[in-house]
Amino acid sequence: MDLAPFLNKWLHLLSIIFVLGGVFYQRFVAMPILRTGELADTDWARSLARRWGLISAFLWLVILATGFVNFHFVAAHVNSAYSAVLGMKILLALVMFFLAMAISHPVPFLGGLRQQPARVLTILILLGIVVVGISAYLNLSRISGAGLRRAPAAMPSVSAPQALPTAR
């Protein structure tokens, strides 16, 4: 096994695990506490959101970079069906990245998303579940060989043509 693809895949998986875990924690632990308690509009809450925004941005950069490197490692070995499903996974990951950045960083034209953090976090969790499922499918299709390119069939052997009979 080559070390570079292994380390890249490992870093990719760790990063997405951390992002999804952080999103899950935000949605089901931090938000309910911050929404109902006296901590909702404090420097501590803003500091927490800012810190998560920085960590999330860094992790997403790692996810996207390692994801494209992973694609480079497998692209020559997979078939078009695999590539199509991978394209869907990449598109969903880019939507997740956009949503994560929209709620983590103050971008004026995305203010509407920042007003609905619970909904956006729930969508992120659901998209994450779908992306992880697609990843599992892709990995299993490579392991089983269904996602791999087929080697071209060998040319049937052709015997040398026989000499035509000559007229006497």
DAZIVEN-V515056 format. One line per field, one symbol per residue. phi: phi as a letter, one per 40 degrees, with the letter a starting at -180 (. if undefined). psi: psi as a letter, one per 40 degrees, with the letter a starting at -180 (. if undefined). A space follows every 50 residues. Layout:
phi=???
psi=???
This chain:
phi=.ccccccccccccdcccccccccccdcbbcdccccbcccdbbcccccccc ccdcccccccccdccccccdddcbdcbbcccdccccccccccccccddcc ccccbcbdcbdccccbccccccccccccccccccccccccccccgccccc cccccccbcccccccccb
psi=hhdddddddddddddddddddddddddecddddddeieedgidddddddd dddddddddddddddddddddddedeeiiddddddddddddddddddddd ddeehghdeeddddefdddddddddddddddddddddddddddeedeiih iiiihihhiiiiiiiii.
